Amino acid sequence: MLTIALPKGRIAQETMEIMSKIFDQKFAFESRKLILKTKNFTFLNVRNQDVPTYVEYGAADLGVVGLDVIKEKNLDIVDLLDLQIGKCKVAIGIKNDDELDWSRPNIKVATKMVNITKNYFASKAIGVEIIKLYGSIELAPLVGLADAIVDIVETGTTMRENGLKVAQEIMDSSAHLIANKNSFFEKKDEILALYHELKEVIESAK
């Protein structure tokens, strides 16, 4: 029996669709239920940012989470497989009529991705003042709180609708299958069997 933590929303749905293909049975959370038990699996329906915590601390053997979250949290887990779903980019956004001035001594950036932002600007040897926000990040440049934002971009619609544009892409992200280190050792056969099944489905869909 494997316990798998899934992020709420579209990625959970797409992961379960892949699993349904593999096991020829329908997997779906009922209404507002947070746990789904089947013969071989227990699925947990949790917030995206919490998936790695459940995996890292062993409450789940496996989890599905964005590469951006893995990089941001610097997790002590096994990164098993890129599931090729939930594709997006992490990008720097600025006001439409601004240009990103890399020569400034200090750029103010609003983001919830503190580590990704810090590491990116450090790699460019540019000073950055990071303002941590938890939501409505697009607002920050519009009201003068920050010069720029670092955020997830899927289609760019949210930025455009708020008068912002993508100034620079930092990284590509998609949903990855991750494993708890102890689980990977103790349940290796089960985990690798699922890994190979998932990999086959993903590669056949290319």
Buried (B, 14 or more C-beta within 10 A) or exposed (E): EBBBBBBBEEBBBBBBBBBEBEBEEEBEBEEEEEEBEEEEBBBBBBEBBBBBBBBBEEBBBBBBBBBBBBBBBEBEBBEBBBBBBBBBBBBBBBBEEBEBEEEEEEBBBBBBBBEBBBBBBEEEEBEBEBBEBEEEBBBBBEEEBBBBBBBBBEEBEBBBEBEBBBBBEBBEBBBBBBBBEEBBEEBEEBBEEBBEBBBEBBEEEE
